[in-house]
Amino acid sequence: MAGSKGVVLAALFANGAIAILKFGGFLLTGSPSMLSETYHSISDTGNQVFLLVGIRYSEKERSREHPFGYGKAQFFYSFLVAVLLFGIAGWESVKHGYDAVFHGGHALPGTLSFAGATFPSWYVNIVVLLGAIGFESYALAKANAEVRRQIDKYGWSGLREAFRKMSDVTTLTAFTEDAIALLGAGIALVGILLSKATGNEVYDAIAAVLIGLLLMGFALALAWENKRLLLGESLASDVEGDLRDAVRETPRVVHVETFRTVFVGPENVLVTADVSFDPEVETAEIDELIGEIETRLRDVDDRVTDVFIEPEV
């Protein structure tokens, strides 16, 4: 949890600073792609706020109404990020870029003056975007370190498998958002440079459309990832098999009738099983055997937080 919070705080700092810089660049130059990037960074900043709210809410103590805790709050707030923030920001970016492509954008000032010096206006956007790339690189490095830590911990083959199996949606969201932000800044940079090189502002407008489509695509992907966890996804079949074997290999266990797992929060898994014990096991021994099963399960995977064993003799 501490790793996830650190990743989100780093991204919040970076995106807040970048949003202010990009909006300043748009006000000075009227660049369509800079406005799209402003939407992008504002949505990213709101994203981090929602994720922090989700982390905070998920840390609440268990209650009668929520006997397995509030861990799924992180899934819910990440889903809101996808639907409300990235979807809206993406749509606004596409709409603004479309209008600029087909109806023309704002006339960009040729030069700007500052402290008695005069310089081309497009310099502002280049400086802002290079600064954004620097900030986003810092945030991405922080998120990547946490993702790599979890890949090493759980033995995943790489990013592709991590995206399919990771339950820490807070880190997953921050990592993907930072990567998309870097790509968006790169697209805006290329669009502005092409417009400057050709004298045709349509490239800047096209960049705005591409950034919007990028955001909307990410919104759909993130929503899909959260859907699987909100609906109650189980552990991967290979991990579940290892857990089942740990139960089966416990002394005096004859057979494992049913075995189920489900995520009740990031890094929190509920395990239920119907277990047949040796007919000669005394009733008083069953509690001790169940305690040993719980220990074995947690030794196999430390994400197991709740275990319910139904004994059958």
N, C-alpha and C positions, 0 to 999 in steps of 0.2 A: 504493500500500500504506500509506503514511504517513497519507493521508487516512482510510482505512478504520479504522486503529488508533486515530486520534484520536476518530472517531465512536464506536467501541466503548467507549473509556475514559470518554468523557463520559456515555454511557448507563449504564455500570457504576457510576459515582459516583452518578448520580441515582437509579437503581433500588435500590441498596443502602440509601441514606438513606431512600427512600420505604418500602421493605419494613419497616424498623424502626418508622417512624412509624405505618404502617397496623396492624401487629400490636399496637402499644401501644394504638391506638384500639379494636381489637377486644377486647382484654383488659379495657379499661375499660367498654365499652358492650355487648359481646356482639352487635354488629350483623352479620347474615349477609352483607350486601354488603361490609362491611369485611373479613370473613374471605376472601371471594372476591377482593377487591382485594389482600389479603396474599398469597394464592396467586399472583395475577397478578404482583406485584412480585418475589416470590421466584423465580418462573420467569423473569422478565425478567433478574434478576441472574445466575441460572445460565446464561441465554442468553449474556450477555456473556462469562462465563468460558469457555464452550465456543467462542465465536467467537475469543477471544484465543488459545486453544489451537490452533485451526485456523490462525490467522495465523502463529503461531510455527512450527507444523509445516510449513506451506507454504514457509517461508523456508529450509528445509534445502537443502543443495547437492545437485545431481543426482548420481545414483549409477548403477552398472551395473543394479541392480534397478529403478530409476526414472529412465530416461534422459531423460524430459521433465520431471523435477522432481516436486515434491510439491504443486503448486498445487491439485489437486483435493481436498486435505485440507479446504479451506474449504467446498467443496460438501458433503462428508461431515459435517462438524461442524454445519453449518447444518441439514442433514437431521435430525441427532440432536436439535437444538434443537426442531424441529417435532414429532417423534414423542415424545420422552421428556419434554420440559419443557412445551410448550404443550398437548399433548394431555392429559397427566396433570393439569396445573393446571386446564385447562378442565373435565375430567370431575369433579374434586373440587369445583369451584365449582358446577357444575350439580347435583351430588348434594346438596351442603349446602343450596343454595337450594331445591331440590325438597322436602327434608325440612322446611325452615322454612315453606314455603308450605302443605303438607298436614298437617304435624304440629305446627306452631308452633315458633317459635324461642325463644331464651333470653329471659327477662324482663329487659328493659333497666332499669338503675337510673335513677330520675328525676333525681337530682342527684348531683354529685360535689363533694368538698371538696378544696381545695388551698391551703396557706399561709393557712388561716383563712377563705378565701373559698369561697362555695358558688355553683355555676352548673349549668345544665342539662347532662346528660351528652351530649346530641347535639351540643353545641358542639364537643366534642373531635373528633368525626368531620368536622365541617365544616372546622375549622382544618386537620386532617391532609390532607383531600382538596384544599383550596385550596393547601396547601404542595406536595402531590404534583403538582398541575397546574402550579405554578411550576417545579418541578424537571424535569418532563417537557417543558415548553415549551422549556427550555434545551437538553435533549438532542435534541429534535426539530429545533430550529433548526440545531444542529450537523450532524445527519444530512441535513437538507434542503439545506444549503449544498453538501455533497459530491455529493448527487444532482443538483442543478442544475448543478454544475460538469461532471459527466459528460454531462448532457443538452446543454449548450452545446458541449462538446468533440466529441461524435459527431453533433450535428445532429438529435437526436430531437425530435419534435413536442411532447412533454410527458411527464407521469408515466405515462400509460397505455402509451406506446411504450417508455419506459424500463423498465417492469416486464416487458415481453415480451422485451427485448433485452439488458438489463443482465447482465453476467457477474460483476460484483462483488457476490456474494450477501451478503457481510458487511455492506456498506453498505445493501443492499436490506433485509436482515433487521432491522438496527438502525432504519432509517427506519420500516418498517412497524410494528415493535414499539412504537416511541415514539408513533406515531399512534394505535395501538390502545390504548395505556396512557392517553393523554389521553381517548379516548372512554370507556374503562372508568371512569375517575375521574369523568367527567361523569355517567355512568349511575348510579354509586353515590351521587353528590351529589343527583341528582334523586330517587332512591328514598328516601333518608333524609329529605329535605325533605317529600316527599309523605306519608311515614309520620308525620312530626311534625304536618303540617297537618291530616291526617284522623284521627289517632289509631289508624290501622290499620297494623300492622307488616308486612302482606303485601306492601306496595310495596317495602320494604327487601329482603324475600326474593325478590321477582320480579326486582329489580335484580341480585341474586346469580346467578340463573339466566341472565339476559341476558349478564352478564359472562362466565360460563362458556361459553355458546354462541359468544360473540365470540372467545374464546380458541381454541375447537375449530375454528371456521371459519378462523381465521388459521393454525392448525396444518396444515390440509388445503391451503390456498393456498400456504404456504411449502414444504411437502413437494413439491407439484406443480412449483413453480419450480425446486427443486433437482434434481428427477428429470430434467428436460430436460438439465441440464448434466452430471449424473452419467453419463447414457447417451451423452454425446458429441455435443452440439449444435454445428452449424456457425454461421458468421457469417450475418447477415441476407443475403438474396438480393441486395439492392442493393449492399451492401458487397462481397460476393463477386464481383459483376459488375464493380465498379470494379477489384478486384484482378486479375481475369482480363484486363481491358482493358490494365492496366499491363504484364502479361506479353506480351500480343499485340502491343503497340506497341513492344516492345523490338527494336532493329535486329537483323536476321538471323533473327528468329523468323517462321516460316511459319504455324504453326498450333498451337493449344493443344488437345491431344487430351482429356485429363481434367483436372479441377481440383477439389480438395477442401480444405475447411477444417474444423477442429474445435478447440474450446476444451480446452486441457490445464490450465487454471487461470484464476483471475480475471485478466483483462487479458492473457492469454497464449494465442496462437493458433498452431496447427500448420498449415502449408500444404504440400500435395503436388500436383504437376502433371506430366503427360507432355507434353513440349514438342517440336515438330518444328522443327528448324533448317534454314536454307538448305543444300542439298546441297553447296555449295562451301565451307562453313565447315570450317576445319582443326580437327583434334582438339584441338590446343593452345589454340584459341580458345574452346572450349566452356566451360572453367572460368571464363574471364573473363566470358563472356556470362551464365553462371549467377550469378556474383557481382553483375552489374548488375541482373539480375532480382530478386535478394534485396533490393538497395538500393531499387529501385522499389517493391517490395511494402511495405517498411517506411515509405517516404515516404507511401504512400497510407493506411496504418493502422499506428500504432505498437504495436498489440497483437500484431502478427506477430512471433513470437520464434524460430520454427523453420521452415525452408524446405527441402523436398526436391524437387529437380527431376530427372526422368528424361528425359535427352535422347534424341530420336529423329531420325535424319537421313533 
